[in-house]
Amino acid sequence: MSLFSIFNKNKNQVKINISGLHCQHCVMKAKNVLEALDNVKKADVKLNETSVITLKEPVTDYSDILSALTEVGYSGEIVSE
């Protein structure tokens, strides 16, 4: 794997703390709503841990991710890009 591949992979990921998750049902609900977004390739949602969202393309605005979580009763805070 080249250095470019490693760099590019990291630019397509964002770490997020999701508040309001209480059980595995909540985790699946958040995962499903995130993975339904056009630019989300994979959502690795975790209960009581930082979640990792893998994007199809790098972005600088995460409002669609945060809005999607809010719409289903959760809140998110971006902790790193």
C-alpha positions as CSV (number, residue, x, y, z in Angstrom):
1,M,0.0,0.0,0.0
2,S,1.4,3.4,-1.0
3,L,1.7,6.4,1.3
4,F,-0.9,8.1,-1.0
5,S,-3.4,5.3,-0.4
6,I,-3.0,5.7,3.4
7,F,-3.3,9.5,3.2
8,N,-6.4,9.3,0.9
9,K,-8.1,6.7,3.1
10,N,-7.8,8.9,6.2
11,K,-9.2,12.0,4.4
12,N,-12.3,10.0,3.7
13,Q,-13.0,9.2,7.3
14,V,-14.5,11.3,10.1
15,K,-14.7,10.4,13.8
16,I,-17.9,11.4,15.6
17,N,-19.3,11.1,19.1
18,I,-23.0,10.2,18.9
19,S,-25.1,11.1,22.0
20,G,-28.4,9.4,22.8
21,L,-27.5,5.8,21.9
22,H,-28.8,3.5,24.6
23,C,-28.8,0.0,23.0
24,Q,-27.9,-2.0,19.9
25,H,-31.3,-1.0,18.4
26,C,-30.2,2.7,18.6
27,V,-26.8,1.8,17.1
28,M,-28.5,0.1,14.1
29,K,-31.0,3.0,13.7
30,A,-28.1,5.5,13.6
31,K,-26.0,3.3,11.3
32,N,-28.9,2.9,8.8
33,V,-29.7,6.6,8.7
34,L,-26.1,7.5,8.1
35,E,-25.5,4.8,5.4
36,A,-28.6,6.1,3.6
37,L,-26.8,9.4,2.9
38,D,-25.4,9.7,-0.6
39,N,-21.8,10.3,0.4
40,V,-21.5,7.8,3.2
41,K,-19.8,4.5,2.2
42,K,-19.8,2.9,5.7
43,A,-20.9,3.9,9.2
44,D,-19.1,2.1,12.0
45,V,-21.4,3.2,14.8
46,K,-20.5,2.2,18.4
47,L,-22.3,2.4,21.7
48,N,-20.3,4.5,24.2
49,E,-17.3,4.9,21.9
50,T,-16.3,7.2,19.1
51,S,-17.9,6.2,15.8
52,V,-16.1,6.3,12.4
53,I,-17.9,7.4,9.2
54,T,-16.2,6.4,5.9
55,L,-17.1,8.8,3.1
56,K,-17.1,8.2,-0.6
57,E,-15.6,11.6,-1.2
58,P,-13.8,14.0,1.2
59,V,-16.0,16.9,2.4
60,T,-15.5,20.0,4.6
61,D,-19.1,20.3,5.7
62,Y,-20.7,17.6,7.9
63,S,-24.1,19.2,8.4
64,D,-25.9,16.5,6.4
65,I,-24.5,13.8,8.8
66,L,-25.4,15.8,11.9
67,S,-28.8,16.7,10.6
68,A,-29.6,13.0,9.7
69,L,-28.7,12.1,13.3
70,T,-30.9,14.9,14.7
71,E,-33.9,13.8,12.6
72,V,-33.9,10.4,14.3
73,G,-33.4,11.7,17.9
74,Y,-29.6,11.6,18.3
75,S,-26.9,14.3,18.3
76,G,-23.4,14.2,16.9
77,E,-20.2,16.0,17.5
78,I,-17.3,15.7,15.0
79,V,-14.2,14.9,17.0
80,S,-11.7,14.6,14.1
81,E,-11.4,14.5,10.3
